[in-house]
Amino acid sequence: MCAIWCRRFVAFLALSISHFGASPMAAHAEQSIFSELRVGVLAHDVGPFADKEEDGVDFNAEILFQKPKQHWLVPRPHAGFALNSAGDTNRFYGGFTWDHQAPSRMFIELGVGAVYHDGFTFPVFAAEVEGRKTLGCSVLIRGSFSLGYNITERHNISILADHMSNAGICQANEGSDSVGLRYGFRFKPLTFTN
């Protein structure tokens, strides 16, 4: 199953970079509702807030939308997915990202939202498959933190750490953490102050 999803992810990544990197498309994209496309690889279920049980890496893609109002308190809506290479828990998520651009081209971001996953929700099912988590609910709360660097006005790299759990709402609540590296392409270029 991973082979199919991995091939689809690589094809999506190659198409996205070549398509959005073209100058006519980039010029048109400045008028779109989209702010940024990010793709990367995450270490799956690594802790520190949850015990490591599942394996593999996650192939991650995320789209960030333009802010409805240009103010630092206003977040950018986002939507994304993380597909696991080992056939463990995959997830699809959405929410809001608050960001701060520093004069040094560094940026930090905080994200919050909801995540839907295809993992196990009840302990009896997870116990039948070694190395699988019991996540309690199918829809969980997701929080994320990113630290990044703007290479140019359009291109950036960032380190992402995220956590998903149900905050004790459901019977089981093992949670899951991921950490990884992502590349970002901005449809509308930044203007640097330095």
N, CA and C atoms as an extended XYZ file, in Angstrom:
582
Properties=species:S:1:pos:R:3:atomname:S:1:resname:S:1:resid:I:1 pbc="F F F"
N         0.824       -1.203        0.000 N   MET     1
C         0.000        0.000        0.000 CA  MET     1
C         0.863        1.260        0.000 C   MET     1
N         1.991        1.201        0.740 N   CYS     2
C         2.871        2.370        0.797 CA  CYS     2
C         3.432        2.698       -0.568 C   CYS     2
N         3.754        1.655       -1.357 N   ALA     3
C         4.362        1.903       -2.662 CA  ALA     3
C         3.470        2.790       -3.521 C   ALA     3
N         2.171        2.547       -3.491 N   ILE     4
C         1.233        3.354       -4.289 CA  ILE     4
C         1.203        4.789       -3.768 C   ILE     4
N         1.043        4.969       -2.428 N   TRP     5
C         0.960        6.311       -1.853 CA  TRP     5
C         2.284        7.047       -1.997 C   TRP     5
N         3.402        6.337       -1.851 N   CYS     6
C         4.714        6.982       -1.989 CA  CYS     6
C         4.919        7.487       -3.409 C   CYS     6
N         4.536        6.679       -4.394 N   ARG     7
C         4.648        7.114       -5.795 CA  ARG     7
C         3.748        8.322       -6.061 C   ARG     7
N         2.551        8.301       -5.515 N   ARG     8
C         1.633        9.433       -5.700 CA  ARG     8
C         2.195       10.699       -5.061 C   ARG     8
N         2.797       10.549       -3.883 N   PHE     9
C         3.371       11.702       -3.202 CA  PHE     9
C         4.527       12.298       -4.005 C   PHE     9
N         5.424       11.447       -4.495 N   VAL    10
C         6.572       11.926       -5.288 CA  VAL    10
C         6.078       12.611       -6.559 C   VAL    10
N         5.064       12.033       -7.213 N   ALA    11
C         4.505       12.650       -8.413 CA  ALA    11
C         3.869       14.003       -8.090 C   ALA    11
N         3.136       14.065       -6.980 N   PHE    12
C         2.513       15.324       -6.536 CA  PHE    12
C         3.582       16.375       -6.261 C   PHE    12
N         4.650       15.977       -5.580 N   LEU    13
C         5.734       16.892       -5.252 CA  LEU    13
C         6.395       17.437       -6.514 C   LEU    13
N         6.743       16.546       -7.448 N   ALA    14
C         7.401       16.976       -8.683 CA  ALA    14
C         6.500       17.897       -9.502 C   ALA    14
N         5.229       17.544       -9.626 N   LEU    15
C         4.283       18.359      -10.382 CA  LEU    15
C         4.087       19.724       -9.738 C   LEU    15
N         3.967       19.752       -8.417 N   SER    16
C         3.739       21.007       -7.703 CA  SER    16
C         4.900       21.974       -7.869 C   SER    16
N         6.117       21.480       -7.688 N   ILE    17
C         7.285       22.355       -7.792 CA  ILE    17
C         7.458       22.870       -9.209 C   ILE    17
N         7.301       21.981      -10.212 N   SER    18
C         7.480       22.424      -11.597 CA  SER    18
C         6.350       23.351      -12.034 C   SER    18
N         5.117       23.052      -11.587 N   HIS    19
C         3.955       23.843      -12.009 CA  HIS    19
C         3.951       25.235      -11.389 C   HIS    19
N         4.176       25.313      -10.073 N   PHE    20
C         4.114       26.590       -9.394 CA  PHE    20
C         5.403       27.392       -9.529 C   PHE    20
N         6.469       26.734       -9.951 N   GLY    21
C         7.722       27.453      -10.141 CA  GLY    21
C         7.769       28.213      -11.456 C   GLY    21
N         6.884       27.887      -12.374 N   ALA    22
C         6.877       28.570      -13.668 CA  ALA    22
C         6.419       30.008      -13.494 C   ALA    22
N         7.094       30.931      -14.158 N   SER    23
C         6.814       32.346      -13.929 CA  SER    23
C         5.397       32.777      -14.291 C   SER    23
N         4.781       32.313      -15.413 N   PRO    24
C         3.403       32.734      -15.678 CA  PRO    24
C         2.442       32.270      -14.580 C   PRO    24
N         2.646       31.054      -14.113 N   MET    25
C         1.773       30.548      -13.061 CA  MET    25
C         2.017       31.289      -11.758 C   MET    25
N         3.283       31.567      -11.463 N   ALA    26
C         3.609       32.278      -10.223 CA  ALA    26
C         2.983       33.664      -10.221 C   ALA    26
N         2.995       34.343      -11.374 N   ALA    27
C         2.393       35.674      -11.464 CA  ALA    27
C         0.885       35.597      -11.240 C   ALA    27
N         0.250       34.585      -11.840 N   HIS    28
C        -1.186       34.411      -11.660 CA  HIS    28
C        -1.524       34.047      -10.213 C   HIS    28
N        -0.631       33.254       -9.585 N   ALA    29
C        -0.895       32.777       -8.228 CA  ALA    29
C        -0.917       33.899       -7.205 C   ALA    29
N        -0.265       35.035       -7.515 N   GLU    30
C        -0.261       36.154       -6.574 CA  GLU    30
C        -1.672       36.673       -6.325 C   GLU    30
N        -2.600       36.428       -7.251 N   GLN    31
C        -3.977       36.883       -7.111 CA  GLN    31
C        -4.882       35.808       -6.524 C   GLN    31
N        -4.352       34.624       -6.246 N   SER    32
C        -5.187       33.512       -5.812 CA  SER    32
C        -5.454       33.562       -4.311 C   SER    32
N        -6.281       32.637       -3.863 N   ILE    33
C        -6.581       32.518       -2.434 CA  ILE    33
C        -5.480       31.762       -1.699 C   ILE    33
N        -4.574       31.138       -2.455 N   PHE    34
C        -3.523       30.345       -1.845 CA  PHE    34
C        -2.332       31.213       -1.466 C   PHE    34
N        -1.756       30.927       -0.312 N   SER    35
C        -0.602       31.661        0.175 CA  SER    35
C         0.688       30.886       -0.046 C   SER    35
N         0.660       29.586        0.283 N   GLU    36
C         1.905       28.817        0.264 CA  GLU    36
C         1.629       27.321        0.165 C   GLU    36
N         2.528       26.619       -0.508 N   LEU    37
C         2.502       25.166       -0.581 CA  LEU    37
C         3.731       24.641        0.137 C   LEU    37
N         3.532       23.652        1.018 N   ARG    38
C         4.665       23.046        1.730 CA  ARG    38
C         4.636       21.545        1.549 C   ARG    38
N         5.815       20.972        1.365 N   VAL    39
C         5.961       19.526        1.243 CA  VAL    39
C         7.178       19.102        2.048 C   VAL    39
N         7.143       17.882        2.581 N   GLY    40
C         8.283       17.423        3.357 CA  GLY    40
C         8.132       16.010        3.851 C   GLY    40
N         9.095       15.619        4.681 N   VAL    41
C         9.143       14.282        5.256 CA  VAL    41
C         9.229       14.428        6.774 C   VAL    41
N         8.385       13.665        7.481 N   LEU    42
C         8.324       13.731        8.943 CA  LEU    42
C         8.649       12.377        9.556 C   LEU    42
N         9.395       12.377       10.643 N   ALA    43
C         9.592       11.158       11.425 CA  ALA    43
C         8.290       10.889       12.165 C   ALA    43
N         7.723        9.707       11.993 N   HIS    44
C         6.388        9.366       12.493 CA  HIS    44
C         6.432        8.853       13.925 C   HIS    44
N         5.577        9.401       14.788 N   ASP    45
C         5.355        8.901       16.145 CA  ASP    45
C         6.659        8.843       16.955 C   ASP    45
N         7.310        9.995       17.105 N   VAL    46
C         8.636       10.024       17.741 CA  VAL    46
C         8.634       10.511       19.189 C   VAL    46
N         7.525       10.980       19.735 N   GLY    47
C         7.527       11.565       21.078 CA  GLY    47
C         7.890       13.035       20.970 C   GLY    47
N         8.037       13.778       22.038 N   PRO    48
C         8.207       13.354       23.419 CA  PRO    48
C         6.896       13.286       24.213 C   PRO    48
N         5.792       13.769       23.656 N   PHE    49
C         4.545       13.822       24.424 CA  PHE    49
C         3.765       12.509       24.385 C   PHE    49
N         4.122       11.615       23.479 N   ALA    50
C         3.459       10.315       23.364 CA  ALA    50
C         4.524        9.242       23.141 C   ALA    50
N         4.249        8.037       23.621 N   ASP    51
C         5.189        6.931       23.443 CA  ASP    51
C         5.273        6.517       21.984 C   ASP    51
N         6.473        6.123       21.555 N   LYS    52
C         6.665        5.663       20.184 CA  LYS    52
C         6.212        4.221       20.059 C   LYS    52
N         5.262        3.993       19.161 N   GLU    53
C         4.798        2.630       18.887 CA  GLU    53
C         4.783        2.337       17.399 C   GLU    53
N         4.442        3.349       16.589 N   GLU    54
C         4.324        3.124       15.147 CA  GLU    54
C         5.637        3.478       14.447 C   GLU    54
N         5.786        2.996       13.216 N   ASP    55
C         7.034        3.137       12.472 CA  ASP    55
C         6.853        3.958       11.196 C   ASP    55
N         7.951        4.048       10.456 N   GLY    56
C         7.932        4.681        9.144 CA  GLY    56
C         8.113        6.180        9.186 C   GLY    56
N         8.035        6.769        8.010 N   VAL    57
C         8.079        8.224        7.869 CA  VAL    57
C         6.767        8.679        7.246 C   VAL    57
N         6.439        9.934        7.454 N   ASP    58
C         5.227       10.514        6.872 CA  ASP    58
C         5.611       11.436        5.725 C   ASP    58
N         4.973       11.253        4.592 N   PHE    59
C         5.117       12.167        3.467 CA  PHE    59
C         4.031       13.218        3.626 C   PHE    59
N         4.439       14.469        3.814 N   ASN    60
C         3.534       15.541        4.208 CA  ASN    60
C         3.398       16.589        3.114 C   ASN    60
N         2.181       17.030        2.876 N   ALA    61
C         1.910       18.165        1.999 CA  ALA    61
C         0.853       19.029        2.668 C   ALA    61
N         1.025       20.341        2.553 N   GLU    62
C         0.113       21.284        3.207 CA  GLU    62
C        -0.041       22.523        2.345 C   GLU    62
N        -1.254       23.012        2.274 N   ILE    63
C        -1.534       24.267        1.578 CA  ILE    63
C        -1.979       25.290        2.625 C   ILE    63
N        -1.406       26.474        2.544 N   LEU    64
C        -1.821       27.579        3.415 CA  LEU    64
C        -2.537       28.606        2.555 C   LEU    64
N        -3.620       29.157        3.082 N   PHE    65
C        -4.431       30.121        2.352 CA  PHE    65
C        -4.047       31.541        2.763 C   PHE    65
N        -4.424       32.507        1.931 N   GLN    66
C        -4.154       33.911        2.236 CA  GLN    66
C        -4.918       34.321        3.497 C   GLN    66
N        -4.325       35.244        4.235 N   LYS    67
C        -5.024       35.808        5.399 CA  LYS    67
C        -6.213       36.637        4.927 C   LYS    67
N        -7.342       36.555        5.613 N   PRO    68
C        -8.468       37.411        5.232 CA  PRO    68
C        -8.172       38.890        5.506 C   PRO    68
N        -7.248       39.161        6.433 N   LYS    69
C        -6.839       40.530        6.748 CA  LYS    69
C        -5.365       40.494        7.117 C   LYS    69
N        -4.578       41.439        6.592 N   GLN    70
C        -3.142       41.459        6.848 CA  GLN    70
C        -2.835       42.087        8.207 C   GLN    70
N        -2.811       41.238        9.209 N   HIS    71
C        -2.459       41.644       10.563 CA  HIS    71
C        -1.839       40.444       11.248 C   HIS    71
N        -0.852       40.657       12.118 N   TRP    72
C        -0.140       39.527       12.718 CA  TRP    72
C        -1.019       38.671       13.619 C   TRP    72
N        -2.118       39.230       14.106 N   LEU    73
C        -3.031       38.450       14.945 CA  LEU    73
C        -3.974       37.567       14.124 C   LEU    73
N        -4.069       37.826       12.833 N   VAL    74
C        -4.974       37.067       11.967 CA  VAL    74
C        -4.217       35.854       11.414 C   VAL    74
N        -4.748       34.638       11.602 N   PRO    75
C        -4.045       33.446       11.116 CA  PRO    75
C        -4.319       33.157        9.638 C   PRO    75
N        -3.483       32.284        9.081 N   ARG    76
C        -3.724       31.738        7.742 CA  ARG    76
C        -4.399       30.371        7.905 C   ARG    76
N        -5.529       30.149        7.247 N   PRO    77
C        -6.108       28.800        7.261 CA  PRO    77
C        -5.169       27.831        6.537 C   PRO    77
N        -5.168       26.568        6.961 N   HIS    78
C        -4.336       25.563        6.308 CA  HIS    78
C        -5.079       24.236        6.214 C   HIS    78
N        -4.637       23.391        5.274 N   ALA    79
C        -5.152       22.032        5.115 CA  ALA    79
C        -4.006       21.171        4.610 C   ALA    79
N        -3.949       19.927        5.075 N   GLY    80
C        -2.863       19.065        4.645 CA  GLY    80
C        -3.105       17.608        4.948 C   GLY    80
N        -2.106       16.805        4.600 N   PHE    81
C        -2.169       15.379        4.889 CA  PHE    81
C        -0.769       14.859        5.172 C   PHE    81
N        -0.700       13.712        5.860 N   ALA    82
C         0.547       13.007        6.123 CA  ALA    82
C         0.285       11.525        5.894 C   ALA    82
N         0.965       10.962        4.897 N   LEU    83
C         0.793        9.556        4.539 CA  LEU    83
C         1.983        8.769        5.059 C   LEU    83
N         1.704        7.684        5.787 N   ASN    84
C         2.751        6.917        6.442 CA  ASN    84
C         3.327        5.830        5.538 C   ASN    84
N         4.661        5.733        5.500 N   SER    85
C         5.341        4.785        4.614 CA  SER    85
C         5.236        3.341        5.079 C   SER    85
N         4.949        3.113        6.365 N   ALA    86
C         4.912        1.755        6.909 CA  ALA    86
C         3.501        1.182        6.982 C   ALA    86
N         2.514        1.898        6.462 N   GLY    87
C         1.140        1.422        6.528 CA  GLY    87
C         0.487        1.659        7.872 C   GLY    87
N         1.105        2.501        8.710 N   ASP    88
C         0.506        2.837        9.997 CA  ASP    88
C        -0.453        4.018        9.802 C   ASP    88
N        -0.665        4.818       10.816 N   THR    89
C        -1.704        5.848       10.790 CA  THR    89
C        -1.413        6.961        9.789 C   THR    89
N        -2.370        7.202        8.885 N   ASN    90
C        -2.353        8.344        7.973 CA  ASN    90
C        -3.273        9.410        8.547 C   ASN    90
N        -3.040       10.672        8.171 N   ARG    91
C        -3.901       11.727        8.714 CA  ARG    91
C        -4.154       12.830        7.701 C   ARG    91
N        -5.308       13.449        7.847 N   PHE    92
C        -5.750       14.567        7.020 CA  PHE    92
C        -6.209       15.655        7.983 C   PHE    92
N        -5.700       16.868        7.827 N   TYR    93
C        -5.936       17.883        8.850 CA  TYR    93
C        -6.235       19.253        8.262 C   TYR    93
N        -6.767       20.113        9.112 N   GLY    94
C        -7.035       21.493        8.742 CA  GLY    94
C        -7.064       22.349        9.992 C   GLY    94
N        -6.858       23.650        9.819 N   GLY    95
C        -6.864       24.533       10.974 CA  GLY    95
C        -6.345       25.907       10.629 C   GLY    95
N        -5.659       26.528       11.582 N   PHE    96
C        -5.190       27.901       11.448 CA  PHE    96
C        -3.731       28.006       11.879 C   PHE    96
N        -2.971       28.833       11.179 N   THR    97
C        -1.546       29.038       11.466 CA  THR    97
C        -1.282       30.511       11.728 C   THR    97
N        -0.715       30.804       12.899 N   TRP    98
C        -0.256       32.149       13.219 CA  TRP    98
C         1.245       32.200       12.974 C   TRP    98
N         1.717       33.251       12.305 N   ASP    99
C         3.147       33.317       12.006 CA  ASP    99
C         3.734       34.672       12.372 C   ASP    99
N         5.035       34.669       12.588 N   HIS   100
C         5.787       35.901       12.835 CA  HIS   100
C         7.053       35.852       11.999 C   HIS   100
N         7.216       36.845       11.118 N   GLN   101
C         8.395       36.956       10.274 CA  GLN   101
C         9.401       37.874       10.956 C   GLN   101
N        10.594       37.349       11.242 N   ALA   102
C        11.640       38.148       11.875 CA  ALA   102
C        12.464       38.869       10.813 C   ALA   102
N        13.100       40.006       11.161 N   PRO   103
C        13.936       40.728       10.188 CA  PRO   103
C        15.107       39.891        9.666 C   PRO   103
N        15.514       38.869       10.407 N   SER   104
C        16.657       38.033       10.017 CA  SER   104
C        16.291       36.953        9.003 C   SER   104
N        15.090       37.020        8.415 N   ARG   105
C        14.545       36.027        7.489 CA  ARG   105
C        14.070       34.757        8.189 C   ARG   105
N        14.201       34.698        9.494 N   MET   106
C        13.665       33.566       10.255 CA  MET   106
C        12.168       33.791       10.480 C   MET   106
N        11.444       32.702       10.693 N   PHE   107
C        10.035       32.826       11.057 CA  PHE   107
C         9.658       31.709       12.017 C   PHE   107
N         8.664       31.989       12.829 N   ILE   108
C         8.092       30.986       13.725 CA  ILE   108
C         6.594       30.928       13.478 C   ILE   108
N         6.028       29.750       13.691 N   GLU   109
C         4.595       29.556       13.463 CA  GLU   109
C         4.002       28.659       14.541 C   GLU   109
N         2.774       28.939       14.878 N   LEU   110
C         1.975       28.091       15.760 CA  LEU   110
C         0.699       27.730       15.016 C   LEU   110
N         0.336       26.463       15.049 N   GLY   111
C        -0.867       26.019       14.368 CA  GLY   111
C        -1.770       25.241       15.297 C   GLY   111
N        -3.071       25.319       15.052 N   VAL   112
C        -4.048       24.556       15.820 CA  VAL   112
C        -5.193       24.188       14.885 C   VAL   112
N        -5.773       23.015       15.126 N   GLY   113
C        -6.886       22.598       14.281 CA  GLY   113
C        -7.344       21.197       14.611 C   GLY   113
N        -8.012       20.578       13.652 N   ALA   114
C        -8.547       19.223       13.807 CA  ALA   114
C        -7.864       18.307       12.804 C   ALA   114
N        -7.801       17.019       13.152 N   VAL   115
C        -7.183       16.026       12.274 CA  VAL   115
C        -8.059       14.777       12.245 C   VAL   115
N        -8.262       14.241       11.057 N   TYR   116
C        -8.945       12.963       10.884 CA  TYR   116
C        -7.881       11.930       10.542 C   TYR   116
N        -7.934       10.754       11.181 N   HIS   117
C        -6.928        9.723       10.925 CA  HIS   117
C        -7.604        8.385       10.635 C   HIS   117
N        -6.822        7.476       10.037 N   ASP   118
C        -7.341        6.133        9.741 CA  ASP   118
C        -6.773        5.079       10.683 C   ASP   118
N        -6.247        5.513       11.840 N   GLY   119
C        -5.691        4.584       12.825 CA  GLY   119
C        -6.772        3.956       13.681 C   GLY   119
N        -6.330        3.196       14.682 N   PHE   120
C        -7.256        2.496       15.571 CA  PHE   120
C        -7.793        3.435       16.645 C   PHE   120
N        -9.050        3.208       17.009 N   THR   121
C        -9.671        4.032       18.054 CA  THR   121
C        -9.942        3.240       19.326 C   THR   121
N       -10.088        1.926       19.232 N   PHE   122
C       -10.393        1.093       20.404 CA  PHE   122
C        -9.221        0.174       20.722 C   PHE   122
N        -8.887       -0.002       22.003 N   PRO   123
C        -7.745       -0.833       22.384 CA  PRO   123
C        -7.802       -2.261       21.868 C   PRO   123
N        -8.986       -2.855       21.793 N   VAL   124
C        -9.094       -4.256       21.372 CA  VAL   124
C        -8.590       -4.429       19.938 C   VAL   124
N        -8.833       -3.442       19.068 N   PHE   125
C        -8.379       -3.548       17.678 CA  PHE   125
C        -6.874       -3.322       17.579 C   PHE   125
N        -6.360       -2.338       18.302 N   ALA   126
C        -4.933       -2.042       18.254 CA  ALA   126
C        -4.115       -3.186       18.838 C   ALA   126
N        -4.640       -3.865       19.849 N   ALA   127
C        -3.924       -4.974       20.480 CA  ALA   127
C        -3.736       -6.141       19.508 C   ALA   127
N        -4.627       -6.251       18.524 N   GLU   128
C        -4.515       -7.333       17.546 CA  GLU   128
C        -3.385       -7.093       16.549 C   GLU   128
N        -2.930       -5.857       16.431 N   VAL   129
C        -1.857       -5.525       15.493 CA  VAL   129
C        -0.713       -4.922       16.290 C   VAL   129
N         0.421       -5.612       16.323 N   GLU   130
C         1.554       -5.150       17.113 CA  GLU   130
C         2.074       -3.820       16.569 C   GLU   130
N         2.392       -2.910       17.491 N   GLY   131
C         2.966       -1.636       17.101 CA  GLY   131
C         1.980       -0.620       16.562 C   GLY   131
N         0.729       -0.732       16.929 N   ARG   132
C        -0.266        0.258       16.503 CA  ARG   132
C        -0.809        0.992       17.711 C   ARG   132
N        -1.120        2.275       17.518 N   LYS   133
C        -1.632        3.139       18.586 CA  LYS   133
C        -3.141        3.012       18.738 C   LYS   133
N        -3.617        3.337       19.943 N   THR   134
C        -5.041        3.475       20.203 CA  THR   134
C        -5.310        4.959       20.422 C   THR   134
N        -5.937        5.604       19.448 N   LEU   135
C        -6.084        7.055       19.462 CA  LEU   135
C        -7.445        7.540       19.960 C   LEU   135
N        -8.352        6.620       20.276 N   GLY   136
C        -9.605        6.994       20.929 CA  GLY   136
C       -10.700        7.483       20.013 C   GLY   136
N       -10.517        8.607       19.374 N   CYS   137
C       -11.507        9.186       18.463 CA  CYS   137
C       -10.945        9.197       17.044 C   CYS   137
N       -11.827        9.233       16.068 N   SER   138
C       -11.372        9.354       14.676 CA  SER   138
C       -10.963       10.782       14.339 C   SER   138
N       -11.552       11.751       15.033 N   VAL   139
C       -11.187       13.154       14.848 CA  VAL   139
C       -10.496       13.627       16.120 C   VAL   139
N        -9.292       14.168       15.971 N   LEU   140
C        -8.478       14.591       17.104 CA  LEU   140
C        -8.143       16.069       17.015 C   LEU   140
N        -7.531       16.579       18.063 N   ILE   141
C        -7.020       17.948       18.089 CA  ILE   141
C        -5.561       17.905       17.657 C   ILE   141
N        -5.148       18.842       16.818 N   ARG   142
C        -3.761       18.886       16.348 CA  ARG   142
C        -3.157       20.246       16.652 C   ARG   142
N        -1.955       20.235       17.214 N   GLY   143
C        -1.194       21.446       17.434 CA  GLY   143
C         0.157       21.318       16.759 C   GLY   143
N         0.710       22.427       16.272 N   SER   144
C         2.001       22.360       15.590 CA  SER   144
C         2.843       23.595       15.888 C   SER   144
N         4.147       23.406       15.738 N   PHE   145
C         5.111       24.494       15.892 CA  PHE   145
C         6.135       24.359       14.772 C   PHE   145
N         6.455       25.479       14.115 N   SER   146
C         7.457       25.478       13.049 CA  SER   146
C         8.468       26.583       13.280 C   SER   146
N         9.702       26.278       12.946 N   LEU   147
C        10.784       27.253       12.941 CA  LEU   147
C        11.405       27.183       11.557 C   LEU   147
N        11.461       28.329       10.863 N   GLY   148
C        11.910       28.286        9.483 CA  GLY   148
C        12.795       29.437        9.078 C   GLY   148
N        13.282       29.335        7.833 N   TYR   149
C        14.168       30.342        7.256 CA  TYR   149
C        13.734       30.605        5.820 C   TYR   149
N        13.557       31.902        5.483 N   ASN   150
C        13.208       32.304        4.127 CA  ASN   150
C        14.481       32.391        3.294 C   ASN   150
N        14.674       31.434        2.390 N   ILE   151
C        15.856       31.421        1.537 CA  ILE   151
C        15.794       32.584        0.551 C   ILE   151
N        14.645       32.761       -0.076 N   THR   152
C        14.381       33.898       -0.962 CA  THR   152
C        12.990       34.421       -0.616 C   THR   152
N        12.496       35.339       -1.445 N   GLU   153
C        11.151       35.890       -1.211 CA  GLU   153
C        10.057       34.840       -1.398 C   GLU   153
N        10.342       33.789       -2.159 N   ARG   154
C         9.340       32.762       -2.439 CA  ARG   154
C         9.639       31.414       -1.771 C   ARG   154
N        10.893       31.093       -1.525 N   HIS   155
C        11.272       29.756       -1.076 CA  HIS   155
C        11.732       29.768        0.379 C   HIS   155
N        11.308       28.743        1.130 N   ASN   156
C        11.731       28.625        2.520 CA  ASN   156
C        11.878       27.167        2.918 C   ASN   156
N        12.560       26.946        4.021 N   ILE   157
C        12.643       25.629        4.637 CA  ILE   157
C        12.243       25.792        6.103 C   ILE   157
N        11.697       24.728        6.678 N   SER   158
C        11.277       24.819        8.076 CA  SER   158
C        11.321       23.451        8.742 C   SER   158
N        11.469       23.492       10.046 N   ILE   159
C        11.366       22.299       10.878 CA  ILE   159
C         9.987       22.337       11.523 C   ILE   159
N         9.257       21.250       11.403 N   LEU   160
C         7.900       21.159       11.939 CA  LEU   160
C         7.862       20.123       13.059 C   LEU   160
N         7.191       20.443       14.145 N   ALA   161
C         6.863       19.481       15.201 CA  ALA   161
C         5.362       19.572       15.432 C   ALA   161
N         4.672       18.435       15.400 N   ASP   162
C         3.234       18.473       15.661 CA  ASP   162
C         2.814       17.341       16.609 C   ASP   162
N         1.669       17.551       17.237 N   HIS   163
C         1.118       16.588       18.186 CA  HIS   163
C        -0.376       16.481       17.946 C   HIS   163
N        -0.878       15.258       17.965 N   MET   164
C        -2.324       15.062       17.860 CA  MET   164
C        -2.788       14.146       18.978 C   MET   164
N        -3.913       14.497       19.581 N   SER   165
C        -4.533       13.671       20.615 CA  SER   165
C        -5.969       14.136       20.797 C   SER   165
N        -6.710       13.434       21.665 N   ASN   166
C        -8.101       13.840       21.885 CA  ASN   166
C        -8.293       14.575       23.207 C   ASN   166
N        -7.182       14.884       23.898 N   ALA   167
C        -7.224       15.658       25.153 CA  ALA   167
C        -8.092       14.997       26.219 C   ALA   167
N        -8.170       13.667       26.193 N   GLY   168
C        -8.935       12.952       27.205 CA  GLY   168
C       -10.431       12.896       26.970 C   GLY   168
N       -10.892       13.342       25.806 N   ILE   169
C       -12.329       13.334       25.509 CA  ILE   169
C       -12.829       11.908       25.300 C   ILE   169
N       -12.019       11.074       24.647 N   CYS   170
C       -12.410        9.693       24.357 CA  CYS   170
C       -11.765        8.737       25.355 C   CYS   170
N       -12.198        7.486       25.327 N   GLN   171
C       -11.750        6.497       26.309 CA  GLN   171
C       -10.238        6.284       26.249 C   GLN   171
N        -9.684        6.128       25.063 N   ALA   172
C        -8.240        5.949       24.895 CA  ALA   172
C        -7.644        7.240       24.352 C   ALA   172
N        -6.391        7.530       24.737 N   ASN   173
C        -5.777        8.798       24.312 CA  ASN   173
C        -4.255        8.666       24.297 C   ASN   173
N        -3.732        7.822       23.405 N   GLU   174
C        -2.280        7.652       23.355 CA  GLU   174
C        -1.583        8.837       22.690 C   GLU   174
N        -2.205        9.434       21.712 N   GLY   175
C        -1.601       10.566       21.030 CA  GLY   175
C        -0.450       10.158       20.129 C   GLY   175
N         0.023       11.112       19.312 N   SER   176
C         1.122       10.845       18.390 CA  SER   176
C         1.835       12.150       18.072 C   SER   176
N         3.175       12.080       18.002 N   ASP   177
C         4.006       13.241       17.676 CA  ASP   177
C         4.815       12.965       16.419 C   ASP   177
N         5.028       13.992       15.623 N   SER   178
C         5.859       13.883       14.429 CA  SER   178
C         6.786       15.095       14.350 C   SER   178
N         7.969       14.877       13.793 N   VAL   179
C         8.949       15.954       13.613 CA  VAL   179
C         9.587       15.770       12.245 C   VAL   179
N         9.807       16.877       11.519 N   GLY   180
C        10.435       16.731       10.215 CA  GLY   180
C        10.803       18.037        9.556 C   GLY   180
N        11.247       17.920        8.319 N   LEU   181
C        11.742       19.040        7.526 CA  LEU   181
C        10.823       19.257        6.332 C   LEU   181
N        10.502       20.542        6.056 N   ARG   182
C         9.613       20.850        4.939 CA  ARG   182
C        10.181       21.981        4.080 C   ARG   182
N         9.839       21.923        2.806 N   TYR   183
C        10.150       22.990        1.850 CA  TYR   183
C         8.863       23.749        1.567 C   TYR   183
N         8.943       25.082        1.514 N   GLY   184
C         7.766       25.896        1.238 CA  GLY   184
C         7.952       26.789        0.031 C   GLY   184
N         6.902       26.908       -0.762 N   PHE   185
C         6.878       27.817       -1.910 CA  PHE   185
C         5.744       28.803       -1.715 C   PHE   185
N         6.070       30.097       -1.671 N   ARG   186
C         5.068       31.153       -1.513 CA  ARG   186
C         4.591       31.608       -2.887 C   ARG   186
N         3.267       31.661       -3.065 N   PHE   187
C         2.706       32.118       -4.324 CA  PHE   187
C         2.897       33.617       -4.494 C   PHE   187
N         2.801       34.359       -3.389 N   LYS   188
C         3.046       35.780       -3.425 CA  LYS   188
C         4.323       36.038       -2.643 C   LYS   188
N         5.340       36.636       -3.276 N   PRO   189
C         6.631       36.786       -2.595 CA  PRO   189
C         6.570       37.710       -1.381 C   PRO   189
N         7.419       37.409       -0.400 N   LEU   190
C         7.568       38.278        0.749 CA  LEU   190
C         8.362       39.516        0.358 C   LEU   190
N         8.215       40.561        1.158 N   THR   191
C         9.052       41.753        1.023 CA  THR   191
C         9.896       41.838        2.278 C   THR   191
N        11.207       41.686        2.119 N   PHE   192
C        12.103       41.720        3.270 CA  PHE   192
C        12.391       43.156        3.676 C   PHE   192
N        12.493       43.369        4.997 N   THR   193
C        12.749       44.707        5.520 CA  THR   193
C        14.235       44.991        5.663 C   THR   193
N        15.077       43.943        5.637 N   ASN   194
C        16.515       44.182        5.820 CA  ASN   194
C        17.260       44.238        4.511 C   ASN   194
